[in-house]
Each structure stands twice: as C-alpha cells, then as structure tokens.
Amino acid sequence: MGKRIKKTDVDSDLLDAIFVVEREWKQLQLIVAKSIEPTQSGIHQEALTRAKYLFLLREARHRKISAMRV
C-alpha cells in the first residue's frame, strides 16, 4: 500500500503553484507589453501561462481553498 497524501499538503502545493505561475504570467505580460514588435512565441507563451493561472485558480475555487486560510 502506498502512503496517503494529505489534503493540506496538496492544497499548499496548489497555492505555491498559483503564486509562481502568477508571477511568471505578470513578467511575460510586462515583457510583451513593452516590446516594440512582440514575437508570436512570446504572445503564445503569455497566453499559455495565463491559461495555466486561470486553471489553477478554478481548481483552488473548486477545492474551496484560499490564501487567507493557509
């Protein structure tokens, strides 16, 4: 039998991932906004990171976790 993973551990990992992806998304957003001619790959990378961030937020809402409670 495998070791059970605690819900609080998974929730804290999810919150950590949200903060990391949010920081990455905002950095990419700033780079693309300041670029004179942003590349397609830069725009694509920003959109992909934004989608990851929104997915993680939906997952946190579904699990009913908040950064204030942890």
CHARMM-style PDB file with segment names, atoms N, HN, CA, C and O in Angstrom:
ATOM      1  N   MET     1       0.845  -1.179   0.000  1.00  0.00      PROA
ATOM      2  CA  MET     1       0.000   0.000   0.000  1.00  0.00      PROA
ATOM      3  C   MET     1       0.888   1.237   0.000  1.00  0.00      PROA
ATOM      4  O   MET     1       1.922   1.281   0.666  1.00  0.00      PROA
ATOM      5  N   GLY     2       0.467   2.226  -0.750  1.00  0.00      PROA
ATOM      6  HN  GLY     2      -0.373   2.190  -1.291  1.00  0.00      PROA
ATOM      7  CA  GLY     2       1.211   3.473  -0.808  1.00  0.00      PROA
ATOM      8  C   GLY     2       0.844   4.401   0.337  1.00  0.00      PROA
ATOM      9  O   GLY     2      -0.174   4.229   1.007  1.00  0.00      PROA
ATOM     10  N   LYS     3       1.691   5.373   0.536  1.00  0.00      PROA
ATOM     11  HN  LYS     3       2.517   5.513  -0.009  1.00  0.00      PROA
ATOM     12  CA  LYS     3       1.446   6.361   1.579  1.00  0.00      PROA
ATOM     13  C   LYS     3       0.396   7.357   1.085  1.00  0.00      PROA
ATOM     14  O   LYS     3       0.475   7.854  -0.038  1.00  0.00      PROA
ATOM     15  N   ARG     4      -0.584   7.638   1.937  1.00  0.00      PROA
ATOM     16  HN  ARG     4      -0.648   7.234   2.850  1.00  0.00      PROA
ATOM     17  CA  ARG     4      -1.631   8.577   1.562  1.00  0.00      PROA
ATOM     18  C   ARG     4      -1.099  10.000   1.582  1.00  0.00      PROA
ATOM     19  O   ARG     4      -0.302  10.365   2.446  1.00  0.00      PROA
ATOM     20  N   ILE     5      -1.542  10.792   0.632  1.00  0.00      PROA
ATOM     21  HN  ILE     5      -2.190  10.496  -0.070  1.00  0.00      PROA
ATOM     22  CA  ILE     5      -1.147  12.201   0.543  1.00  0.00      PROA
ATOM     23  C   ILE     5      -2.196  13.026   1.284  1.00  0.00      PROA
ATOM     24  O   ILE     5      -3.395  12.854   1.068  1.00  0.00      PROA
ATOM     25  N   LYS     6      -1.748  13.908   2.144  1.00  0.00      PROA
ATOM     26  HN  LYS     6      -0.773  14.048   2.320  1.00  0.00      PROA
ATOM     27  CA  LYS     6      -2.672  14.721   2.928  1.00  0.00      PROA
ATOM     28  C   LYS     6      -3.237  15.852   2.075  1.00  0.00      PROA
ATOM     29  O   LYS     6      -2.538  16.429   1.242  1.00  0.00      PROA
ATOM     30  N   LYS     7      -4.509  16.156   2.296  1.00  0.00      PROA
ATOM     31  HN  LYS     7      -5.077  15.687   2.973  1.00  0.00      PROA
ATOM     32  CA  LYS     7      -5.177  17.220   1.560  1.00  0.00      PROA
ATOM     33  C   LYS     7      -4.488  18.561   1.791  1.00  0.00      PROA
ATOM     34  O   LYS     7      -4.371  19.363   0.865  1.00  0.00      PROA
ATOM     35  N   THR     8      -4.035  18.809   3.007  1.00  0.00      PROA
ATOM     36  HN  THR     8      -4.129  18.157   3.759  1.00  0.00      PROA
ATOM     37  CA  THR     8      -3.388  20.093   3.296  1.00  0.00      PROA
ATOM     38  C   THR     8      -2.084  20.234   2.526  1.00  0.00      PROA
ATOM     39  O   THR     8      -1.729  21.341   2.120  1.00  0.00      PROA
ATOM     40  N   ASP     9      -1.363  19.136   2.316  1.00  0.00      PROA
ATOM     41  HN  ASP     9      -1.651  18.237   2.645  1.00  0.00      PROA
ATOM     42  CA  ASP     9      -0.127  19.194   1.535  1.00  0.00      PROA
ATOM     43  C   ASP     9      -0.419  19.540   0.078  1.00  0.00      PROA
ATOM     44  O   ASP     9       0.275  20.355  -0.529  1.00  0.00      PROA
ATOM     45  N   VAL    10      -1.446  18.914  -0.469  1.00  0.00      PROA
ATOM     46  HN  VAL    10      -2.010  18.252   0.024  1.00  0.00      PROA
ATOM     47  CA  VAL    10      -1.822  19.175  -1.858  1.00  0.00      PROA
ATOM     48  C   VAL    10      -2.321  20.613  -2.003  1.00  0.00      PROA
ATOM     49  O   VAL    10      -1.996  21.288  -2.980  1.00  0.00      PROA
ATOM     50  N   ASP    11      -3.107  21.081  -1.037  1.00  0.00      PROA
ATOM     51  HN  ASP    11      -3.372  20.534  -0.243  1.00  0.00      PROA
ATOM     52  CA  ASP    11      -3.611  22.445  -1.086  1.00  0.00      PROA
ATOM     53  C   ASP    11      -2.479  23.467  -1.009  1.00  0.00      PROA
ATOM     54  O   ASP    11      -2.505  24.474  -1.718  1.00  0.00      PROA
ATOM     55  N   SER    12      -1.490  23.218  -0.159  1.00  0.00      PROA
ATOM     56  HN  SER    12      -1.469  22.401   0.417  1.00  0.00      PROA
ATOM     57  CA  SER    12      -0.386  24.172  -0.060  1.00  0.00      PROA
ATOM     58  C   SER    12       0.470  24.140  -1.325  1.00  0.00      PROA
ATOM     59  O   SER    12       0.985  25.176  -1.744  1.00  0.00      PROA
ATOM     60  N   ASP    13       0.630  22.962  -1.939  1.00  0.00      PROA
ATOM     61  HN  ASP    13       0.212  22.120  -1.599  1.00  0.00      PROA
ATOM     62  CA  ASP    13       1.351  22.882  -3.217  1.00  0.00      PROA
ATOM     63  C   ASP    13       0.601  23.635  -4.306  1.00  0.00      PROA
ATOM     64  O   ASP    13       1.218  24.290  -5.146  1.00  0.00      PROA
ATOM     65  N   LEU    14      -0.717  23.548  -4.296  1.00  0.00      PROA
ATOM     66  HN  LEU    14      -1.218  23.017  -3.613  1.00  0.00      PROA
ATOM     67  CA  LEU    14      -1.538  24.262  -5.273  1.00  0.00      PROA
ATOM     68  C   LEU    14      -1.389  25.766  -5.103  1.00  0.00      PROA
ATOM     69  O   LEU    14      -1.253  26.486  -6.092  1.00  0.00      PROA
ATOM     70  N   LEU    15      -1.413  26.246  -3.878  1.00  0.00      PROA
ATOM     71  HN  LEU    15      -1.524  25.661  -3.074  1.00  0.00      PROA
ATOM     72  CA  LEU    15      -1.237  27.680  -3.634  1.00  0.00      PROA
ATOM     73  C   LEU    15       0.155  28.145  -4.060  1.00  0.00      PROA
ATOM     74  O   LEU    15       0.302  29.221  -4.639  1.00  0.00      PROA
ATOM     75  N   ASP    16       1.165  27.342  -3.777  1.00  0.00      PROA
ATOM     76  HN  ASP    16       1.046  26.468  -3.306  1.00  0.00      PROA
ATOM     77  CA  ASP    16       2.517  27.690  -4.215  1.00  0.00      PROA
ATOM     78  C   ASP    16       2.582  27.795  -5.733  1.00  0.00      PROA
ATOM     79  O   ASP    16       3.190  28.720  -6.274  1.00  0.00      PROA
ATOM     80  N   ALA    17       1.957  26.848  -6.415  1.00  0.00      PROA
ATOM     81  HN  ALA    17       1.464  26.097  -5.976  1.00  0.00      PROA
ATOM     82  CA  ALA    17       1.951  26.853  -7.875  1.00  0.00      PROA
ATOM     83  C   ALA    17       1.219  28.076  -8.409  1.00  0.00      PROA
ATOM     84  O   ALA    17       1.641  28.664  -9.405  1.00  0.00      PROA
ATOM     85  N   ILE    18       0.132  28.465  -7.762  1.00  0.00      PROA
ATOM     86  HN  ILE    18      -0.212  27.988  -6.953  1.00  0.00      PROA
ATOM     87  CA  ILE    18      -0.621  29.648  -8.190  1.00  0.00      PROA
ATOM     88  C   ILE    18       0.262  30.882  -8.114  1.00  0.00      PROA
ATOM     89  O   ILE    18       0.293  31.681  -9.049  1.00  0.00      PROA
ATOM     90  N   PHE    19       0.984  31.046  -7.003  1.00  0.00      PROA
ATOM     91  HN  PHE    19       0.959  30.396  -6.243  1.00  0.00      PROA
ATOM     92  CA  PHE    19       1.822  32.227  -6.842  1.00  0.00      PROA
ATOM     93  C   PHE    19       2.978  32.248  -7.847  1.00  0.00      PROA
ATOM     94  O   PHE    19       3.333  33.308  -8.363  1.00  0.00      PROA
ATOM     95  N   VAL    20       3.559  31.089  -8.120  1.00  0.00      PROA
ATOM     96  HN  VAL    20       3.270  30.228  -7.701  1.00  0.00      PROA
ATOM     97  CA  VAL    20       4.667  31.013  -9.081  1.00  0.00      PROA
ATOM     98  C   VAL    20       4.181  31.337 -10.493  1.00  0.00      PROA
ATOM     99  O   VAL    20       4.800  32.132 -11.199  1.00  0.00      PROA
ATOM    100  N   VAL    21       3.079  30.725 -10.896  1.00  0.00      PROA
ATOM    101  HN  VAL    21       2.576  30.079 -10.322  1.00  0.00      PROA
ATOM    102  CA  VAL    21       2.554  30.936 -12.247  1.00  0.00      PROA
ATOM    103  C   VAL    21       2.055  32.372 -12.403  1.00  0.00      PROA
ATOM    104  O   VAL    21       2.198  32.958 -13.476  1.00  0.00      PROA
ATOM    105  N   GLU    22       1.473  32.944 -11.352  1.00  0.00      PROA
ATOM    106  HN  GLU    22       1.357  32.468 -10.481  1.00  0.00      PROA
ATOM    107  CA  GLU    22       1.025  34.335 -11.431  1.00  0.00      PROA
ATOM    108  C   GLU    22       2.212  35.266 -11.670  1.00  0.00      PROA
ATOM    109  O   GLU    22       2.144  36.163 -12.511  1.00  0.00      PROA
ATOM    110  N   ARG    23       3.292  35.053 -10.933  1.00  0.00      PROA
ATOM    111  HN  ARG    23       3.347  34.325 -10.250  1.00  0.00      PROA
ATOM    112  CA  ARG    23       4.491  35.879 -11.099  1.00  0.00      PROA
ATOM    113  C   ARG    23       5.048  35.736 -12.518  1.00  0.00      PROA
ATOM    114  O   ARG    23       5.429  36.725 -13.144  1.00  0.00      PROA
ATOM    115  N   GLU    24       5.092  34.500 -13.019  1.00  0.00      PROA
ATOM    116  HN  GLU    24       4.783  33.696 -12.510  1.00  0.00      PROA
ATOM    117  CA  GLU    24       5.589  34.249 -14.370  1.00  0.00      PROA
ATOM    118  C   GLU    24       4.716  34.926 -15.411  1.00  0.00      PROA
ATOM    119  O   GLU    24       5.227  35.526 -16.357  1.00  0.00      PROA
ATOM    120  N   TRP    25       3.392  34.833 -15.243  1.00  0.00      PROA
ATOM    121  HN  TRP    25       2.978  34.346 -14.475  1.00  0.00      PROA
ATOM    122  CA  TRP    25       2.455  35.438 -16.190  1.00  0.00      PROA
ATOM    123  C   TRP    25       2.619  36.959 -16.215  1.00  0.00      PROA
ATOM    124  O   TRP    25       2.639  37.563 -17.287  1.00  0.00      PROA
ATOM    125  N   LYS    26       2.736  37.575 -15.038  1.00  0.00      PROA
ATOM    126  HN  LYS    26       2.720  37.084 -14.167  1.00  0.00      PROA
ATOM    127  CA  LYS    26       2.867  39.033 -14.990  1.00  0.00      PROA
ATOM    128  C   LYS    26       4.183  39.491 -15.608  1.00  0.00      PROA
ATOM    129  O   LYS    26       4.236  40.549 -16.236  1.00  0.00      PROA
ATOM    130  N   GLN    27       5.246  38.707 -15.436  1.00  0.00      PROA
ATOM    131  HN  GLN    27       5.204  37.848 -14.925  1.00  0.00      PROA
ATOM    132  CA  GLN    27       6.520  39.057 -16.065  1.00  0.00      PROA
ATOM    133  C   GLN    27       6.409  38.978 -17.581  1.00  0.00      PROA
ATOM    134  O   GLN    27       6.868  39.882 -18.278  1.00  0.00      PROA
ATOM    135  N   LEU    28       5.809  37.916 -18.103  1.00  0.00      PROA
ATOM    136  HN  LEU    28       5.435  37.181 -17.536  1.00  0.00      PROA
ATOM    137  CA  LEU    28       5.621  37.772 -19.544  1.00  0.00      PROA
ATOM    138  C   LEU    28       4.715  38.863 -20.090  1.00  0.00      PROA
ATOM    139  O   LEU    28       4.949  39.386 -21.179  1.00  0.00      PROA
ATOM    140  N   GLN    29       3.683  39.204 -19.334  1.00  0.00      PROA
ATOM    141  HN  GLN    29       3.493  38.779 -18.449  1.00  0.00      PROA
ATOM    142  CA  GLN    29       2.757  40.244 -19.754  1.00  0.00      PROA
ATOM    143  C   GLN    29       3.498  41.576 -19.880  1.00  0.00      PROA
ATOM    144  O   GLN    29       3.279  42.322 -20.834  1.00  0.00      PROA
ATOM    145  N   LEU    30       4.361  41.867 -18.934  1.00  0.00      PROA
ATOM    146  HN  LEU    30       4.539  41.260 -18.160  1.00  0.00      PROA
ATOM    147  CA  LEU    30       5.134  43.101 -18.951  1.00  0.00      PROA
ATOM    148  C   LEU    30       6.108  43.124 -20.126  1.00  0.00      PROA
ATOM    149  O   LEU    30       6.253  44.148 -20.794  1.00  0.00      PROA
ATOM    150  N   ILE    31       6.776  41.995 -20.379  1.00  0.00      PROA
ATOM    151  HN  ILE    31       6.658  41.163 -19.836  1.00  0.00      PROA
ATOM    152  CA  ILE    31       7.719  41.920 -21.491  1.00  0.00      PROA
ATOM    153  C   ILE    31       7.016  42.129 -22.824  1.00  0.00      PROA
ATOM    154  O   ILE    31       7.499  42.882 -23.669  1.00  0.00      PROA
ATOM    155  N   VAL    32       5.879  41.466 -23.018  1.00  0.00      PROA
ATOM    156  HN  VAL    32       5.487  40.854 -22.331  1.00  0.00      PROA
ATOM    157  CA  VAL    32       5.136  41.595 -24.273  1.00  0.00      PROA
ATOM    158  C   VAL    32       4.604  43.014 -24.428  1.00  0.00      PROA
ATOM    159  O   VAL    32       4.601  43.559 -25.532  1.00  0.00      PROA
ATOM    160  N   ALA    33       4.153  43.617 -23.327  1.00  0.00      PROA
ATOM    161  HN  ALA    33       4.156  43.174 -22.431  1.00  0.00      PROA
ATOM    162  CA  ALA    33       3.614  44.980 -23.404  1.00  0.00      PROA
ATOM    163  C   ALA    33       4.700  45.993 -23.752  1.00  0.00      PROA
ATOM    164  O   ALA    33       4.432  46.967 -24.456  1.00  0.00      PROA
ATOM    165  N   LYS    34       5.912  45.776 -23.271  1.00  0.00      PROA
ATOM    166  HN  LYS    34       6.130  44.985 -22.700  1.00  0.00      PROA
ATOM    167  CA  LYS    34       6.995  46.725 -23.530  1.00  0.00      PROA
ATOM    168  C   LYS    34       7.726  46.466 -24.846  1.00  0.00      PROA
ATOM    169  O   LYS    34       8.530  47.295 -25.273  1.00  0.00      PROA
ATOM    170  N   SER    35       7.463  45.340 -25.492  1.00  0.00      PROA
ATOM    171  HN  SER    35       6.810  44.667 -25.145  1.00  0.00      PROA
ATOM    172  CA  SER    35       8.128  45.010 -26.748  1.00  0.00      PROA
ATOM    173  C   SER    35       7.569  45.860 -27.876  1.00  0.00      PROA
ATOM    174  O   SER    35       6.367  46.113 -27.953  1.00  0.00      PROA
ATOM    175  N   ILE    36       8.456  46.288 -28.739  1.00  0.00      PROA
ATOM    176  HN  ILE    36       9.433  46.083 -28.677  1.00  0.00      PROA
ATOM    177  CA  ILE    36       8.021  47.060 -29.904  1.00  0.00      PROA
ATOM    178  C   ILE    36       7.278  46.150 -30.860  1.00  0.00      PROA
ATOM    179  O   ILE    36       6.182  46.477 -31.313  1.00  0.00      PROA
ATOM    180  N   GLU    37       7.873  45.006 -31.166  1.00  0.00      PROA
ATOM    181  HN  GLU    37       8.764  44.740 -30.798  1.00  0.00      PROA
ATOM    182  CA  GLU    37       7.227  44.006 -32.001  1.00  0.00      PROA
ATOM    183  C   GLU    37       7.303  42.658 -31.285  1.00  0.00      PROA
ATOM    184  O   GLU    37       8.262  41.912 -31.478  1.00  0.00      PROA
ATOM    185  N   PRO    38       6.310  42.341 -30.467  1.00  0.00      PROA
ATOM    186  CA  PRO    38       6.364  41.061 -29.752  1.00  0.00      PROA
ATOM    187  C   PRO    38       6.277  39.886 -30.727  1.00  0.00      PROA
ATOM    188  O   PRO    38       5.523  39.922 -31.700  1.00  0.00      PROA
ATOM    189  N   THR    39       7.057  38.852 -30.448  1.00  0.00      PROA
ATOM    190  HN  THR    39       7.669  38.823 -29.658  1.00  0.00      PROA
ATOM    191  CA  THR    39       7.056  37.674 -31.316  1.00  0.00      PROA
ATOM    192  C   THR    39       5.806  36.843 -31.059  1.00  0.00      PROA
ATOM    193  O   THR    39       5.160  36.957 -30.018  1.00  0.00      PROA
ATOM    194  N   GLN    40       5.489  36.015 -32.025  1.00  0.00      PROA
ATOM    195  HN  GLN    40       6.013  35.921 -32.871  1.00  0.00      PROA
ATOM    196  CA  GLN    40       4.337  35.125 -31.872  1.00  0.00      PROA
ATOM    197  C   GLN    40       4.563  34.155 -30.727  1.00  0.00      PROA
ATOM    198  O   GLN    40       3.628  33.822 -29.997  1.00  0.00      PROA
ATOM    199  N   SER    41       5.802  33.697 -30.564  1.00  0.00      PROA
ATOM    200  HN  SER    41       6.561  33.967 -31.157  1.00  0.00      PROA
ATOM    201  CA  SER    41       6.068  32.757 -29.483  1.00  0.00      PROA
ATOM    202  C   SER    41       5.918  33.434 -28.120  1.00  0.00      PROA
ATOM    203  O   SER    41       5.479  32.802 -27.160  1.00  0.00      PROA
ATOM    204  N   GLY    42       6.282  34.718 -28.030  1.00  0.00      PROA
ATOM    205  HN  GLY    42       6.639  35.231 -28.810  1.00  0.00      PROA
ATOM    206  CA  GLY    42       6.094  35.451 -26.777  1.00  0.00      PROA
ATOM    207  C   GLY    42       4.632  35.626 -26.436  1.00  0.00      PROA
ATOM    208  O   GLY    42       4.228  35.460 -25.285  1.00  0.00      PROA
ATOM    209  N   ILE    43       3.844  35.960 -27.437  1.00  0.00      PROA
ATOM    210  HN  ILE    43       4.173  36.094 -28.372  1.00  0.00      PROA
ATOM    211  CA  ILE    43       2.401  36.120 -27.240  1.00  0.00      PROA
ATOM    212  C   ILE    43       1.773  34.781 -26.871  1.00  0.00      PROA
ATOM    213  O   ILE    43       0.911  34.704 -25.996  1.00  0.00      PROA
ATOM    214  N   HSD    44       2.220  33.727 -27.551  1.00  0.00      PROA
ATOM    215  HN  HSD    44       2.921  33.789 -28.261  1.00  0.00      PROA
ATOM    216  CA  HSD    44       1.702  32.385 -27.265  1.00  0.00      PROA
ATOM    217  C   HSD    44       2.073  31.955 -25.846  1.00  0.00      PROA
ATOM    218  O   HSD    44       1.244  31.397 -25.127  1.00  0.00      PROA
ATOM    219  N   GLN    45       3.310  32.214 -25.446  1.00  0.00      PROA
ATOM    220  HN  GLN    45       3.984  32.667 -26.030  1.00  0.00      PROA
ATOM    221  CA  GLN    45       3.766  31.833 -24.106  1.00  0.00      PROA
ATOM    222  C   GLN    45       2.981  32.574 -23.037  1.00  0.00      PROA
ATOM    223  O   GLN    45       2.639  31.997 -22.005  1.00  0.00      PROA
ATOM    224  N   GLU    46       2.691  33.855 -23.277  1.00  0.00      PROA
ATOM    225  HN  GLU    46       2.969  34.324 -24.116  1.00  0.00      PROA
ATOM    226  CA  GLU    46       1.892  34.628 -22.319  1.00  0.00      PROA
ATOM    227  C   GLU    46       0.482  34.061 -22.200  1.00  0.00      PROA
ATOM    228  O   GLU    46      -0.050  33.934 -21.097  1.00  0.00      PROA
ATOM    229  N   ALA    47      -0.121  33.722 -23.334  1.00  0.00      PROA
ATOM    230  HN  ALA    47       0.311  33.825 -24.230  1.00  0.00      PROA
ATOM    231  CA  ALA    47      -1.472  33.165 -23.324  1.00  0.00      PROA
ATOM    232  C   ALA    47      -1.503  31.804 -22.621  1.00  0.00      PROA
ATOM    233  O   ALA    47      -2.447  31.497 -21.893  1.00  0.00      PROA
ATOM    234  N   LEU    48      -0.474  31.000 -22.843  1.00  0.00      PROA
ATOM    235  HN  LEU    48       0.293  31.250 -23.434  1.00  0.00      PROA
ATOM    236  CA  LEU    48      -0.401  29.692 -22.207  1.00  0.00      PROA
ATOM    237  C   LEU    48      -0.251  29.830 -20.691  1.00  0.00      PROA
ATOM    238  O   LEU    48      -0.893  29.105 -19.931  1.00  0.00      PROA
ATOM    239  N   THR    49       0.588  30.753 -20.260  1.00  0.00      PROA
ATOM    240  HN  THR    49       1.110  31.343 -20.878  1.00  0.00      PROA
ATOM    241  CA  THR    49       0.793  30.964 -18.828  1.00  0.00      PROA
ATOM    242  C   THR    49      -0.468  31.519 -18.182  1.00  0.00      PROA
ATOM    243  O   THR    49      -0.798  31.159 -17.052  1.00  0.00      PROA
ATOM    244  N   ARG    50      -1.175  32.397 -18.895  1.00  0.00      PROA
ATOM    245  HN  ARG    50      -0.907  32.689 -19.813  1.00  0.00      PROA
ATOM    246  CA  ARG    50      -2.441  32.934 -18.383  1.00  0.00      PROA
ATOM    247  C   ARG    50      -3.467  31.811 -18.217  1.00  0.00      PROA
ATOM    248  O   ARG    50      -4.195  31.768 -17.225  1.00  0.00      PROA
ATOM    249  N   ALA    51      -3.517  30.908 -19.192  1.00  0.00      PROA
ATOM    250  HN  ALA    51      -2.925  30.943 -19.998  1.00  0.00      PROA
ATOM    251  CA  ALA    51      -4.447  29.783 -19.116  1.00  0.00      PROA
ATOM    252  C   ALA    51      -4.118  28.870 -17.935  1.00  0.00      PROA
ATOM    253  O   ALA    51      -5.020  28.385 -17.252  1.00  0.00      PROA
ATOM    254  N   LYS    52      -2.827  28.637 -17.697  1.00  0.00      PROA
ATOM    255  HN  LYS    52      -2.094  29.031 -18.251  1.00  0.00      PROA
ATOM    256  CA  LYS    52      -2.421  27.831 -16.539  1.00  0.00      PROA
ATOM    257  C   LYS    52      -2.857  28.495 -15.242  1.00  0.00      PROA
ATOM    258  O   LYS    52      -3.375  27.841 -14.336  1.00  0.00      PROA
ATOM    259  N   TYR    53      -2.641  29.801 -15.167  1.00  0.00      PROA
ATOM    260  HN  TYR    53      -2.220  30.332 -15.903  1.00  0.00      PROA
ATOM    261  CA  TYR    53      -3.004  30.552 -13.959  1.00  0.00      PROA
ATOM    262  C   TYR    53      -4.505  30.474 -13.694  1.00  0.00      PROA
ATOM    263  O   TYR    53      -4.928  30.220 -12.566  1.00  0.00      PROA
ATOM    264  N   LEU    54      -5.300  30.692 -14.726  1.00  0.00      PROA
ATOM    265  HN  LEU    54      -4.957  30.899 -15.642  1.00  0.00      PROA
ATOM    266  CA  LEU    54      -6.750  30.644 -14.554  1.00  0.00      PROA
ATOM    267  C   LEU    54      -7.226  29.235 -14.197  1.00  0.00      PROA
ATOM    268  O   LEU    54      -8.156  29.078 -13.406  1.00  0.00      PROA
ATOM    269  N   PHE    55      -6.592  28.208 -14.775  1.00  0.00      PROA
ATOM    270  HN  PHE    55      -5.836  28.335 -15.417  1.00  0.00      PROA
ATOM    271  CA  PHE    55      -6.939  26.833 -14.422  1.00  0.00      PROA
ATOM    272  C   PHE    55      -6.663  26.574 -12.945  1.00  0.00      PROA
ATOM    273  O   PHE    55      -7.493  25.991 -12.248  1.00  0.00      PROA
ATOM    274  N   LEU    56      -5.492  27.010 -12.467  1.00  0.00      PROA
ATOM    275  HN  LEU    56      -4.818  27.484 -13.033  1.00  0.00      PROA
ATOM    276  CA  LEU    56      -5.148  26.794 -11.067  1.00  0.00      PROA
ATOM    277  C   LEU    56      -6.102  27.546 -10.142  1.00  0.00      PROA
ATOM    278  O   LEU    56      -6.456  27.041  -9.076  1.00  0.00      PROA
ATOM    279  N   LEU    57      -6.521  28.745 -10.538  1.00  0.00      PROA
ATOM    280  HN  LEU    57      -6.234  29.155 -11.403  1.00  0.00      PROA
ATOM    281  CA  LEU    57      -7.492  29.490  -9.725  1.00  0.00      PROA
ATOM    282  C   LEU    57      -8.835  28.756  -9.651  1.00  0.00      PROA
ATOM    283  O   LEU    57      -9.458  28.683  -8.592  1.00  0.00      PROA
ATOM    284  N   ARG    58      -9.269  28.212 -10.797  1.00  0.00      PROA
ATOM    285  HN  ARG    58      -8.762  28.271 -11.657  1.00  0.00      PROA
ATOM    286  CA  ARG    58     -10.522  27.451 -10.792  1.00  0.00      PROA
ATOM    287  C   ARG    58     -10.404  26.214  -9.912  1.00  0.00      PROA
ATOM    288  O   ARG    58     -11.341  25.863  -9.195  1.00  0.00      PROA
ATOM    289  N   GLU    59      -9.262  25.561  -9.968  1.00  0.00      PROA
ATOM    290  HN  GLU    59      -8.500  25.846 -10.550  1.00  0.00      PROA
ATOM    291  CA  GLU    59      -9.047  24.375  -9.131  1.00  0.00      PROA
ATOM    292  C   GLU    59      -9.075  24.748  -7.654  1.00  0.00      PROA
ATOM    293  O   GLU    59      -9.641  24.019  -6.840  1.00  0.00      PROA
ATOM    294  N   ALA    60      -8.467  25.877  -7.304  1.00  0.00      PROA
ATOM    295  HN  ALA    60      -8.007  26.470  -7.965  1.00  0.00      PROA
ATOM    296  CA  ALA    60      -8.479  26.328  -5.908  1.00  0.00      PROA
ATOM    297  C   ALA    60      -9.905  26.656  -5.471  1.00  0.00      PROA
ATOM    298  O   ALA    60     -10.299  26.338  -4.348  1.00  0.00      PROA
ATOM    299  N   ARG    61     -10.666  27.280  -6.339  1.00  0.00      PROA
ATOM    300  HN  ARG    61     -10.346  27.538  -7.250  1.00  0.00      PROA
ATOM    301  CA  ARG    61     -12.055  27.589  -6.007  1.00  0.00      PROA
ATOM    302  C   ARG    61     -12.861  26.314  -5.841  1.00  0.00      PROA
ATOM    303  O   ARG    61     -13.695  26.216  -4.940  1.00  0.00      PROA
ATOM    304  N   HSD    62     -12.618  25.333  -6.706  1.00  0.00      PROA
ATOM    305  HN  HSD    62     -11.940  25.413  -7.437  1.00  0.00      PROA
ATOM    306  CA  HSD    62     -13.317  24.054  -6.621  1.00  0.00      PROA
ATOM    307  C   HSD    62     -12.990  23.334  -5.308  1.00  0.00      PROA
ATOM    308  O   HSD    62     -13.861  22.706  -4.706  1.00  0.00      PROA
ATOM    309  N   ARG    63     -11.732  23.428  -4.870  1.00  0.00      PROA
ATOM    310  HN  ARG    63     -11.024  23.938  -5.359  1.00  0.00      PROA
ATOM    311  CA  ARG    63     -11.310  22.786  -3.624  1.00  0.00      PROA
ATOM    312  C   ARG    63     -11.648  23.635  -2.404  1.00  0.00      PROA
ATOM    313  O   ARG    63     -11.433  23.209  -1.269  1.00  0.00      PROA
ATOM    314  N   LYS    64     -12.183  24.847  -2.638  1.00  0.00      PROA
ATOM    315  HN  LYS    64     -12.357  25.193  -3.560  1.00  0.00      PROA
ATOM    316  CA  LYS    64     -12.571  25.770  -1.571  1.00  0.00      PROA
ATOM    317  C   LYS    64     -11.378  26.118  -0.667  1.00  0.00      PROA
ATOM    318  O   LYS    64     -11.465  26.080   0.560  1.00  0.00      PROA
ATOM    319  N   ILE    65     -10.254  26.462  -1.333  1.00  0.00      PROA
ATOM    320  HN  ILE    65     -10.183  26.493  -2.330  1.00  0.00      PROA
ATOM    321  CA  ILE    65      -9.100  26.902  -0.550  1.00  0.00      PROA
ATOM    322  C   ILE    65      -8.833  28.369  -0.841  1.00  0.00      PROA
ATOM    323  O   ILE    65      -9.148  28.874  -1.919  1.00  0.00      PROA
ATOM    324  N   SER    66      -8.259  29.028   0.121  1.00  0.00      PROA
ATOM    325  HN  SER    66      -8.004  28.618   0.996  1.00  0.00      PROA
ATOM    326  CA  SER    66      -7.964  30.442  -0.007  1.00  0.00      PROA
ATOM    327  C   SER    66      -6.577  30.695   0.564  1.00  0.00      PROA
ATOM    328  O   SER    66      -6.140  29.987   1.471  1.00  0.00      PROA
ATOM    329  N   ALA    67      -5.897  31.679   0.051  1.00  0.00      PROA
ATOM    330  HN  ALA    67      -6.252  32.254  -0.686  1.00  0.00      PROA
ATOM    331  CA  ALA    67      -4.570  32.028   0.557  1.00  0.00      PROA
ATOM    332  C   ALA    67      -4.674  32.604   1.961  1.00  0.00      PROA
ATOM    333  O   ALA    67      -3.694  32.586   2.705  1.00  0.00      PROA
ATOM    334  N   MET    68      -5.821  33.107   2.332  1.00  0.00      PROA
ATOM    335  HN  MET    68      -6.618  33.122   1.727  1.00  0.00      PROA
ATOM    336  CA  MET    68      -6.009  33.679   3.649  1.00  0.00      PROA
ATOM    337  C   MET    68      -6.083  32.611   4.742  1.00  0.00      PROA
ATOM    338  O   MET    68      -5.708  32.872   5.885  1.00  0.00      PROA
ATOM    339  N   ARG    69      -6.562  31.417   4.403  1.00  0.00      PROA
ATOM    340  HN  ARG    69      -6.867  31.205   3.474  1.00  0.00      PROA
ATOM    341  CA  ARG    69      -6.715  30.360   5.403  1.00  0.00      PROA
ATOM    342  C   ARG    69      -5.429  29.608   5.669  1.00  0.00      PROA
ATOM    343  O   ARG    69      -5.290  28.977   6.717  1.00  0.00      PROA
ATOM    344  N   VAL    70      -4.482  29.662   4.738  1.00  0.00      PROA
ATOM    345  HN  VAL    70      -4.595  30.174   3.887  1.00  0.00      PROA
ATOM    346  CA  VAL    70      -3.250  28.865   4.901  1.00  0.00      PROA
ATOM    347  C   VAL    70      -2.170  29.677   5.536  1.00  0.00      PROA
ATOM    348  OT1 VAL    70      -1.066  29.177   5.752  1.00  0.00      PROA
TER     349      VAL     70
END
